[in-house]
Amino acid sequence: MAHETDASVGGLVRGALEDVRELFREEVALARAEMRHELHKASGAAVGFGIAAVALTFAAGCLVVALALGIATLVEWPAWSGFAVVAILMAVVGAVGYAAARRAMSTVQPLPRTVHTLKENFR
């Protein structure tokens, strides 16, 4: 009779270990899926930052001289005043691009479901 008790206890322990192993596998799979999803969102935000940076760089390089001198010539102001107007316009465009990318980045959450399920499972 002691042998049957040992076997059933061993079976219970083995079953519990298999349950823990399966739970761990499911948590890892959930973490991987969430990481892929969050990395996709983060890469979208990074693309937004990159586009904003490239746009600002080309805008600064190509339009500063043409617009600044054009404005200064058009209103018969000194050249520096034309550059000041263009700099303000470029700052507005940069701020809008930065705000859009920051808004996209704020939606990225590090493994929300995995953290929740781990908390639930190990209470």
Secondary structure, DSSP 8 states (H G I E B T S, - for coil): -HHHHHHHHHHHHHHHHHHHHHHHHHHHHHHHHHHHHHHHHHHHHHHHHHHHHHHHHHIIIIIHHHHHHHHHHHTT--HHHHHHHHHHHHHHHHHHHHHHHHHHHHT--SSHHHHHHHHHHT-
